[in-house]
Amino acid sequence: MTFATEITDSAAALIALLGEGVEPCDLAGRISGLSDAETVAVAEASAALIRGAELAQVAAAGVIAARSAREAGQSGLAQSRGHRTAASLLQELTGSAKADAARKVRVGESLLTPAPVQGEADAEAPAPVWDAPLTAALVAGRVTAGQQDAIRLGLGEPPTESMRDGWADAAEQLVAESQARSLEELRNEARAMRDRLDPDGAHRRFLERHERRSFRLWTDADGNRRGSFLFDDEGGLLAETVLASALRPRRGGPRFVDSAERERAEELSIDERTNDQLAYDLFLDVLRAGALADAETVFGTRQAGVRLVQVVDASGAGDGVAHSEDGVVTLPAEVADQRMCDSGYVPVTVDACGNPLDVGREQRLFTPRQRIALAVRDGGCRWPGCDRPASYCESHHVDEWKRDSGRTDIDRGILLCRFHHTNLHHHGWRLTRSGRDDFVLHPPESRPGCAAVRLRPRAALTAAWAGIDPPPRRFRPTG
């Protein structure tokens, strides 16, 4: 079917349903008089007409972008019409938002194929591109421009030529699922596929997002105190699960069987505050409570928490990535290793279809008494130069559970603050200990000139346990 035939057929279907003489202002009234089946037919014909028109629009956007390239200077198509970029010109022509115009330009550029070299009859044909399935699906009307853009942005560009086939297979799979997925689901699934195909890149992107994490407060012109978060992956997951746990009754979560919890849920459901106001008050409650927060008081019986899922084979080897239980956010395997140190893990055996066969007991978790013993022995983070107290620290296992047949023993555990615990797991540092000698911190292989560091006990603790007068206290005790 040609483009003109498809557009004509869609328009004819609309005219047959609505009549040739209907005025734009009368459309809603005319459709109100149609049957349910006819109303649905109007929506379907309109969607087909929009898809055809959008395809022509994005193709034009791609050509406009090509003719408005930087090297064209002031003679470029967009520049000659008073615009700096093709997206700016398209925004004026279509009345669309800036982001939507930029998306149409991206999709249009992906439709363009490299032009053959002039005067070279024997020139080789351009190599097939990995996103050819996306282009074919867009032209055939199997995906919209928005879906094509979501998949393409989610997958990104293959890091090497050898990985293009894997990217093309992923694109085909996502196209096949596009009709049953929302744009956000397509984008998230594309990211998850990309991270599984390129674990090294997934690790790098995780660290880049971690480095961009930030929080700032400022006062606007009206005197309002404002704040802005830029979360890393783990922080964002934790914030989402905290809010989801606290606002579940408002968002249609599972019904409660405990009478006391049901009563609290009903109180929250009829609360006059908006969801945003409830989220704000919850955030302040968590800040006030801090490390002493009573989870049952703040969250009810359903404490918020982030669960990670990692696929391992019979030998215990993973595939380099882990996934969040909610939202299927892809994380490096090192995040799962770090979580095992402080939160334990539950092994779950499943069949080829993902059906659970066996759920083991939680393992690899220091008990509260062991945590007290570590705090007494270490006094806080043991990383050289770090002064974080024990209440800010996580328990790290010197021996990995699978690889080293590690034990959750005090002698094989050490306190590290979250920053240095993350740094150790993600940047190749190692900790070793022979018997009850000092812990030794080994640098990553990427730093050959850096020597291992012996982590001696904190001077104040050594003095206290040896019966020697410790250095003067920095702070006066309050009681």
N, C-alpha and C positions, 0 to 999 in steps of 0.2 A: 504494500500500500504506500503510495507516495505521500509526501508531506501535505500537498494541497488536498488530496482526497481525504486524509484524516481530519484536517481542519474543516473541510466542507461538510463531511458527514456529521461531525460533532455539532456544527452550527445548524445544520438541517434538523437534527434531532431536537435541539432547543426550540427552534422556530415551530416545529410540529407540535410541541407540548405547550408553548406559550402563545402561539399565534403571531402572524406577521405584523399586525397593527398595534401591538402592545407598546406603551410608552415606558421609559425607564422608571418613572415615578409610580407606575401601576404594577410593577413586577411583583412586589410583596403581596398585593391584593390578589393578583391573578394566581400566584402559586398557592395562596391560602384556599382557593377553590378547587385545587386538584386533589385527587385521591392520594393515599399514602404511597402507592406504587409509582404514581406519576411524579410525586414530589422527589422521591429517591432517584427516579430517572433524570430529573432536572439536575440534581446534584452530580450524578455520574457524568452526564453530558457536559456539564460545566467544567468538571475536573479534567475531562479529556481535552476540552478546548484550551483550558489553562495550561496543561502540560505541553501541548503543541506550540502555543504562543510563547511559553517560557523557554522552550528549546530554541526557538528562533531568537529570542531576546538574549540568552546567554551566548549563543553563537556569535551574535553581533557584538556582544560585550568583549568576547575574546579577540575579535578582529580589531575593535577599537583599541584594545590594550596593545595589540601588536603594532598598530600604527601610531601609538602614542608613546613608544619606547623612549627611554632617556636619550639615546643617541640621536633621535629625531629632532631634539631641541625644540625651539619655538615653532617649527613647521609641523610638529606632530598633530595628529587629529584632535586630541583633547586640548592641547595647548593653543592651537589656532582658534579654538572656540572659547578661550578664556579660562580654561581649567588646568590645574597642575597635573591631575591624574585621570586615567580612564574611569575610575570609580566615581570621581567627583562629577564628570560629565554624565555618567549613567544615572547618578543620583538625581541630577536635575531633569533628565529626560523621563525618568520613571516615577519620580516623586517618592522613591523608596528611602529607607533609612541607610545610613552610611555603611553599617555592617552588612546589610542585605545587598547593597550595590557591590561591595567588595567581594562578597560570596559569588555573585553572578560573574564577576570578572575572573575569579579563580576557576570556576567551572568552565567558562568560555575558553580560557587559555588551555585547559586540559583537553579540549576538543580539537585544538589545532594540531595538525600533523606536520612534521618538518617538510619544508618544500624541497623538491629535487634540485640538485646543483645545475645551474644553467650551463649549457655547452658541454656537459659530460654525459654522453649517452650511456657509457658503460659504468656510470657511478653505481655503487652498491645501494640497494634499498635500505632505508633506515631500519635499525634493529627494532624488533617489537618491544613495546613499552609494557611495563607490568600492569599499568592501570587500564589497558585495553578493555578488559571485561566491564569496567565501570563506564567507559565511554559508550560501548555497545549497548549496555543496559539503559543508559540515559537516552540514546537515540531511539531505541526501541520502545521507550515509554515504560520500562519495567521499574525504573527508579526515578524519583524526582530530582531536580537540581539540588535541593536541600539534602536529600539522602546521599546523593553522589558526593557532595562536599563533606558531609559528616564522615563517610567511610574513608575518603581520601585523607582528610585531616587526621582522623584517628590512626590510620596506618602509617602516615608519613612516608618519607622516601626510604627505599631499601639502602642500608649502609654500604653494601657491596654489590657488585654485578652478580655474584654467584647466588645472592639471596632473592633475586628478582622473581624466580619461579615460585618461591614460597609466598611472596607478596601477591602475585597474581592468583594463586590458589585461594589465599585468604579473601581477596577481593571478590572472587566468584562465589565463595561461600556466603559472604555478607550480602551480596546481591540476592542470593536465593532466599535469605532470611528477611530481607528488607520489608516485605509486606506484613510480617508479623511483629515487627519491632518499631519502637518509637525512635525518633532521631537520637535521643540521649542514649538509649540502649544500643543503637548501632555504633555510636561514637565510642561508648565504653567497651563494647565487644571488639571493635577494631583495635583499640589500645591494648586490650588483653592479648589479642592475637599477635600484635606487633611485639609485645614484651616476651611472649613465649618463643617467637621466632628469633628474637635478638636479646637474650638475657643480659649480655654485657651492656647493650644500650639501655636496657631497662634499669640496670644498676646506676648507670651514669645519670639518667634522667631523674631517678629518685634522689640522688645526692644533690643535683642541681636544684630541685624543688626544696630540698632540705636547707640548702644554703640561702634560698630566697625567703625563708620564713621570717615573719616580722610582725610586730604589733606596735602601734603608736597611738598616742592620745593627743588631741589638740582642742582648742577652743575656737568656735566659729565667731563670726561677726556679731551674732545675737547672744553670745555668752553661753551657748550650749556646749557641753563637753562631749566630744565625739571620739570614737575609736575605730580602728581599722585593723583587721587580721589578714595576714597572708599565711595560710596554713601549709605545713608540709603534709605528706600523705598520712602519717600516723596521727598527727594533731587534728587534721580534718576529720578522720574517721572517728576519733574519740569525741570531738565536739558533736558530730552528727548522732552518734549513739547515745550520748548524754541527753540531747534534746529529744530524740525519738523515744527514749525510755520515759522521760518526764512528761512528754506531751501525748503519749500513746492514747489515753482516753479521748483526747480532742481529735485525734486523727483516725479514729475508727479501728484501734488496735484490738487485740484479742480480749474477750470478756474475762472478768476475774471471778474466781470461785471462792476466794477468801472473803468473808463478809467485811472485815475491816478494810481490806484493800478496795473492795467494791464501793464502800462508802467514800473513801478518799477519791476514787475515780469519779463518782457522781459529783462530789464537791468541785473537782477540777472542771468537769464538763459544764457546770452552770456558772463558773467563775466569770465575772464581768470583764476581766482583762482580756486583751487580744492575745493571740499566740505570740506575737513579737514581744509584748509586755511580759508575758509569762516566761519567755526565753530569757529576757533581760534579768528578771528577778531571780531566775534559777542561776544564771551566771554569777550574780552578786552573792547568792547563797553559797555557791561553791567556793568563791573567793574568800568569803568570811570564814567558812568552815575549814578550808585548807586541808592540811594533812590530818587534822583531827576529825574530819567529817564522818558522821555516822551514816553509812550508806543506806540503812533502812529508813532513817529519818528523812534524808534528802530525796531518795529515789523510790521509797516503798520497798516491797519485797523483790522487785525486779531491778537489780543493780545494773547500771549501764556498763558496758565493756565491749572491747573490740576483739573478735575471734578471728584468727588467721587459719587458713587451710593450705596445706602443702602436700603435693603428690610425691610419694616416694615409692621406689621399687622394692623388691624382696630383700635386696641387700642394704636398704636404708638410704640409698642415694636419691637425692631430689633432682628436679629438673631446672634448678636455678631460680625459681620464682615461687612466690606464695600469693594467696588471694584472701581478701577479706570475706568473711561469711556474708555480710550485708553489702550489697552494691558491687561485689566482685571487683574491687580495686586491686590491681596487680602491684605487688611489692617484691623487692629482692629477697632471696632466701635468707640473707643475713638478718633481715628484720625478724623473721621467724626464729632464727637461732637466738637472737637477742631476747625475744619474748620468752623462749623456753627457760632462760636463766632465771627470770623473775616471776613467771606465771605458770610454768609447767606446761604439759601438753597431754592431749588425749588421743591415742592412736585409734583410728577407725578404719576397718577393713571393708572394702566395697567390691561388688562384682563389676563386670565390664560395662554395665548400664548405670552404675552409680548407686545401686541399692546397697544399703548398709548390711554387712554380714556379722560384724563383731565390733563392739565398742570397748576398748580396754580401759583400765583405770588411769587416773591422772598421775603423771610421773614427773620426776625432775623438778621438784619444788622445795625450796628451803622452808622449814616450819617457822612459825613465829618465834619459838625459843632459839632456833638456830640463827635467825636474823638478829636477835638480841645479842647472842654471843659474838656474831660478826661485828656488830656495832661497838661492843665493848673492846674487842681486839683491834679493830681498824680505826675507829673514831671518826670515820668519814671516808670520802673518796681517796683511794690510795694512789691515784695517778700523780706523777711528779708535779709539784707546784699547785695542786688543786686544794682548795680549802672548804669544799662543800661538806656539810655535816652529814652524819649517818642518816638522818631523816630525809635527806634529799637523794639517797643512793639506791641503786638496784644491786641485787646479788648476782655476781658473775661466776659461772662455773669454769674453773681452769681446764677441766677435762670435758670434752664434748661427749654427750650421752651415747651417741651411736659410734662415732669414729674412735673414741678413746675408752669405751666402756666406762664412762665417767660415773662417779658416785656423788650423791648430794651430801657431802660431808663438810663440816666446818673447815677442816684442814685444806680442802680443795675448793673453797669458795673465797671470794674477795669482794669488797664493796667498791663500786664505781658509780659516780654520778651519771645521770642519763646522757649528758653530752659525751663524756669520755667512754661510756659503755657503747654508745653508737659509733664513736670514732674507732674503737677497737674492732668491732664486728665488721665495719664497712671499709676499712682502709688497710687491712692486712696485718695489724698488730697481733702479737700472741703473748700470753702469760704462761709461765711455767713455774713449777715449784718442786724441789727435791725434798721429800719428807716434810720436815717442819722448818726448813731453811727459809730465807727470805724469798718472796716472790720475785721473779725476774721478768721484766717487760722487754720483749724483743721487737725491734722495728720491722716494718714491712720490707719485702725484697726490693721494692722500688727505691729504697733509701739505703744503698749499700754502705755509705760512709757513716751511718748512724750506729752507735754502739748500743748494746743491750744495757738496760738500767736496772740495778738492784733496788727493789722497793723496800727500804728499811721502815720499820714501824715509826709512827709519829713520835717525835721527841718527847712531847708531854706525856704520852701514854707510857713510853719506855721508862720515863722518870717515875711515873706514878706506880707502875707495877714493880719496879726495882727498889722502891722505898726511898728514892732520892727526891729531894724537894723539887717540884716542877717549877717551870718559869712562872712569873707573876701572871695572874689572871687578867685577861683583856677586858672582861666585863664583870661587874659586881653582881653576884647572885641576888635574885629578888625574893627568894623565900625557900 
